Amino acid sequence: MSKATSPPLFDKALVRQAIVDAFIKLSPTKLVRNPVMFVTGVVAALVTLLFVRDLSMHRDGLLFTGQIAVWLWFTVLFANFAEAIAEGRGKAQADALRRTRSDTPAKLMLHPDDSRDDPWEAKNAFELQVGDVVLVEAGDTIPADGEVLEGIASVNESAVTGESAPVIRESGGDRSAVTGGTVVLSDWIKVRVTAAAGSSFLDRMIALVEGAERQKTPNELALSILLSGMTLIFLIAVTTLWGFAGYSGTVLSVTVLVALLVTLIPTTIGGLLSAIGIAGMDRLVRFNVVATSGRAVEAAGDVDVLLLDKTGTITYGNRLATEFIPAPGITATDVAAAALLSSIADETPEGRSIVALAKSAYGQTEPATSAGKAHFVPFSAQTRISGIDVGGRSIRKGAVDAVLKGVGTTMADAPRAFREAVETISRSGGTPLAVAEGNKLLGVIHLKDVVKPDIKQRFAALRAMGIRTVMVTGDNPITAAAIASEAGVDDYIAEATPQDKLAYIKAEQAKGRLVAMCGDGTNDAPALAQADVGVAMQTGTQAAREAGNMVDLDSNPTKLIEVTEIGKQLLMTRGSLTTFSIANDVAKYFAIIPALFLVTYPELSALNVMHLGTPQSAILSAVIFNALIIISLIPLALKGIAYRPVGAAALLRRNLLIYGVGGLLVPFIGIKIIDVIVTALHLA
């Protein structure tokens, strides 16, 4: 599922379908899930009935009643459209995923424990049961989610992740999980089915992306209850107002009162609340992260502590050569030349980085070595040395103790400068490699975990937001402290075990903090399940994916930072639009109510700052504005408020200034403009 295929904000096909869905959502069974819009729909139906009654009896005021009815229905339809367009974007993503599912054939092993060449039976993927073992060969589609029991294969997961680069899947370790719908490109694997048809990872993704399983988050439920309470209060107030108006001699029709009700209840945030939640999950999906619930996205916005793996998140993941330190009487250029020769056949990331450093920093060029004239010594875990024998020269590089043994000396007998270089590198958290030619030590190569260049600034931004960053690593405390200091994290856990991660998360949660972490292995599963936000890697094990409440399809550990930002953006959007809506309603009270009672109570002229044409034009203008403001805010609800890493106090000030003050001013301006147009066209 590629980010590039994400539909535009208002794709024509999506808009057409959303218009249709907006009318379908007028069904009372669907509308009742949104109390504010349900009340608006009920009063729209009431005014429509009044219009039909007046039309049949040829009463006056038909134009006014008809317009009120039309704009009340528009208010409901615009709110339904906002929800439908948000859902439509999710359905478009789901359709792309659904196309990856097919009636896939499977090779069910009759004797799972025997060899690959033993008999298998052709089955349909939908007939497979949990525990079945299938053979998947080059060119075959993996028929179901499972774990690799035997073999190793290159797998194309672009149908799920959108990334074209194949990945390796093999038995054992953290790369054993496979996903139904992906394709084996080379070799073969035996897969034990772990999910029955209809409950696979892909099926769950489709359901989640479509919104079929979207449940309201606790904050969303709390806000819905608040909006329902406000609606009930204004319903009682307007009913009381009817009696008060009759007592005071003011004539207020039912049409005017129900229209007044709709302009006073929080229709703006009520109409956009669902769309904001759906759009938040959609933004996450377009970032190639699938959340199992809106609760997980919302929790990401409230996170206080981030647990981040060092390797691949804070550092590049492989130790890289950064410096050549010569022994006494040797130049750094000599060390670079020897290190380059000894690393020509070293295909490890460290070996390739040594070659790259020698070429880029020391101007070395790779010599032409013929296989007949050169003998390469490949790196092995047993010898911990690699090298080359060429032209009478014997060059070796590797672990310090192994190279010292090869030259027939010990650390105590090595030159003082050599010993100091090794100790300095070790204290800084790096790894020293010795280089020797024959029986002579040439110098030391400094290998270090290279911290990603922008990571320190990102941690500073998180700190400004009040989020504490914790690095988790298996390194010793000295190495962990050095990297933590360079990266700028707030804390670190050295020599971390699964039990250490779990204990740390529980301790932080006991202090009332929300914790997020990412992981990919079975040993990460307990911590992923315990964390408030657990992001599992798509390339990880089935246990990790089941334990987390989010899955990163790109398997990029740094996504945890972006997930937190998207969660905060969701909360910011909801908070900002709620602030705007409430301020919007307060402004409407002062804009409309004085105009309604001005004739009966001339003293209210001091509050009639807008000088609206008539009570009827005031009500009609407010109803029109009420509908139009919802449709105008849909792009903001779908895109979200622009995220800025600022503290809570600064965010509150910005919210009040832009959306609070803006919410107060916009209705005065908007209703006045509409009133001028309505009066000029004699619509009221």
WOWO-V378285 format. One record per backbone hydrogen bond with DSSP energy under -1.0 kcal/mol. NH is the residue of the N-H (numbers start at 0). CO is the residue of the C=O. If there is no record, write none. Layout:
# WOWO-V378285
[[NH CO] [NH CO]]
This chain:
# WOWO-V378285
[[4 1] [5 2] [10 7] [14 10] [15 11] [16 12] [17 13] [18 14] [19 15] [20 16] [21 17] [22 18] [23 19] [24 20] [25 22] [26 23] [29 26] [30 26] [31 27] [32 29] [33 30] [37 33] [38 34] [39 35] [40 36] [41 37] [42 38] [43 39] [44 40] [45 41] [46 42] [47 43] [48 44] [49 45] [50 46] [51 47] [52 48] [53 49] [54 50] [55 51] [56 52] [58 53] [64 60] [65 61] [66 62] [67 63] [68 64] [69 65] [70 66] [71 67] [72 68] [73 69] [74 70] [75 71] [76 72] [77 73] [78 74] [79 75] [80 76] [81 77] [82 78] [83 79] [84 80] [85 81] [86 82] [87 83] [88 84] [89 85] [90 86] [91 87] [92 88] [93 89] [94 90] [95 91] [96 92] [97 93] [98 94] [99 96] [100 97] [103 101] [105 122] [107 120] [108 132] [109 118] [113 110] [117 114] [120 107] [122 105] [124 103] [126 123] [127 124] [130 192] [131 128] [133 190] [134 106] [135 188] [138 183] [139 136] [141 181] [145 177] [146 191] [147 175] [148 189] [149 189] [152 168] [154 166] [155 182] [159 156] [160 156] [161 157] [166 154] [168 152] [169 174] [170 150] [177 145] [180 141] [181 178] [182 155] [183 139] [184 153] [185 153] [188 135] [189 149] [190 133] [191 146] [192 131] [193 144] [198 195] [203 199] [204 200] [205 201] [206 202] [207 203] [208 204] [209 205] [211 206] [213 210] [220 216] [221 217] [222 218] [223 219] [224 220] [225 221] [226 222] [227 223] [228 224] [229 225] [230 226] [231 227] [232 228] [233 229] [234 230] [235 231] [236 232] [237 233] [238 234] [239 235] [240 236] [241 237] [242 238] [243 239] [244 240] [245 241] [246 242] [247 243] [249 244] [256 252] [257 253] [258 254] [259 255] [260 256] [261 257] [262 258] [263 259] [264 260] [266 264] [269 265] [270 266] [271 267] [272 268] [275 271] [276 272] [277 273] [278 274] [279 275] [280 276] [281 277] [282 278] [283 279] [284 280] [285 281] [287 284] [288 283] [289 550] [291 548] [296 292] [297 293] [298 294] [299 295] [301 298] [303 513] [304 513] [305 467] [306 515] [307 469] [309 471] [313 309] [314 309] [315 449] [319 447] [321 445] [324 443] [326 441] [329 326] [334 330] [335 331] [336 332] [337 333] [338 334] [339 335] [340 336] [341 337] [343 340] [345 342] [351 347] [352 348] [353 349] [354 350] [355 351] [356 352] [357 353] [358 354] [359 355] [360 356] [363 357] [372 369] [373 369] [374 388] [376 386] [383 379] [385 396] [386 376] [387 394] [388 374] [389 392] [392 389] [394 387] [395 435] [396 385] [397 433] [398 383] [402 398] [403 399] [404 400] [405 401] [406 402] [408 403] [418 414] [419 415] [420 416] [421 417] [422 418] [423 419] [424 420] [425 421] [426 422] [427 423] [428 425] [429 424] [430 446] [432 444] [433 397] [434 442] [435 395] [436 439] [437 393] [439 436] [441 434] [442 434] [443 324] [444 432] [445 322] [446 430] [447 319] [451 313] [454 451] [457 453] [458 454] [459 455] [460 456] [461 457] [462 458] [463 459] [464 460] [465 462] [466 461] [467 303] [469 305] [470 490] [471 307] [472 492] [479 475] [480 476] [481 477] [482 478] [483 479] [484 480] [485 481] [486 482] [487 483] [488 483] [489 468] [490 468] [492 470] [494 474] [495 472] [500 496] [501 497] [502 498] [503 499] [504 500] [505 501] [506 502] [507 503] [508 504] [509 505] [511 508] [512 507] [515 304] [516 532] [518 534] [523 520] [524 521] [527 523] [528 524] [529 525] [530 526] [531 514] [532 514] [534 516] [535 549] [536 518] [537 551] [539 536] [540 519] [544 540] [545 541] [546 542] [547 543] [548 533] [549 533] [550 289] [551 535] [552 287] [554 551] [558 555] [559 556] [560 557] [562 558] [563 559] [564 560] [565 561] [566 562] [567 563] [568 564] [569 565] [570 566] [571 567] [572 568] [573 569] [574 570] [575 571] [576 572] [577 573] [578 574] [579 575] [580 576] [581 577] [582 578] [583 579] [584 580] [585 581] [586 582] [587 583] [588 584] [589 585] [590 586] [591 587] [592 588] [595 591] [596 592] [600 596] [603 600] [604 601] [605 602] [606 603] [608 606] [617 613] [618 614] [619 615] [620 616] [621 617] [622 618] [623 619] [624 620] [625 621] [626 622] [627 623] [628 624] [630 626] [631 627] [632 628] [636 632] [637 633] [638 634] [639 635] [645 643] [650 646] [651 647] [652 648] [653 649] [654 650] [655 651] [656 652] [657 653] [658 654] [659 654] [660 655] [662 658] [663 659] [664 660] [665 661] [668 664] [669 665] [670 666] [671 667] [672 668] [673 669] [674 670] [675 671] [676 672] [677 673] [678 674] [679 675] [680 676] [682 677]]
